[in-house]
Amino acid sequence: MVSYLKALIHRLTPFVSQLGVGIVVVASCTATPVLADAPQAVTIVTHLTFAPDAYGSFEATGPICSTGTVSLVDGHFAEGPAAFNVNVTQLFVCDDNSGTFVIRLHPQANGRPRDGFTFYGPWAISGNTGTGAYSKLSGRGEIGAVVDFSADPLTGMETYVGFVTLK
């Protein structure tokens, strides 16, 4: 009986090795979509001119394109008793032709700028507002903007920090 088991184990050893390799290959293939759905850190810095609408360029780190252009899609501004509120959507177009995405931002300005920013607040990307590689991009974070009110036309720089998910 023992010799039979030894012979069986000897015959099955190559099969078990191949099965182990197959399991590793299958696991690595199925892990890729899981990683694509995991939120990944992103930082975007824009350089804008406000004449009369905001437009400019951006650089980014993270799972999105590294450079491109940005322009105002829609903007609403409201002045309250203690703050100046902004509700803006901006279109980001990647230089590498990988796609576009839209970010909605809601910064506020008040008498005490936070961390040196003129405007500060949340931003968000909802799925299905982009194109190409970013057609299902989603994410959120914080934006800080500095505006040079002495420039003519006005110029500014925005810094977006947060997380995005590529689906």
PyMOL commands that set and color helices and strands:
alter all, ss='L'
color gray80, all
select helices_A, chain A and resi 2-37
alter helices_A, ss='H'
color red, helices_A
select strands_A, chain A and resi 40-50+54-61+67-79+84-94+99-105+108-109+119-125+131-132+138-148+154-165
alter strands_A, ss='S'
color yellow, strands_A
deselect
rebuild
show_as cartoon
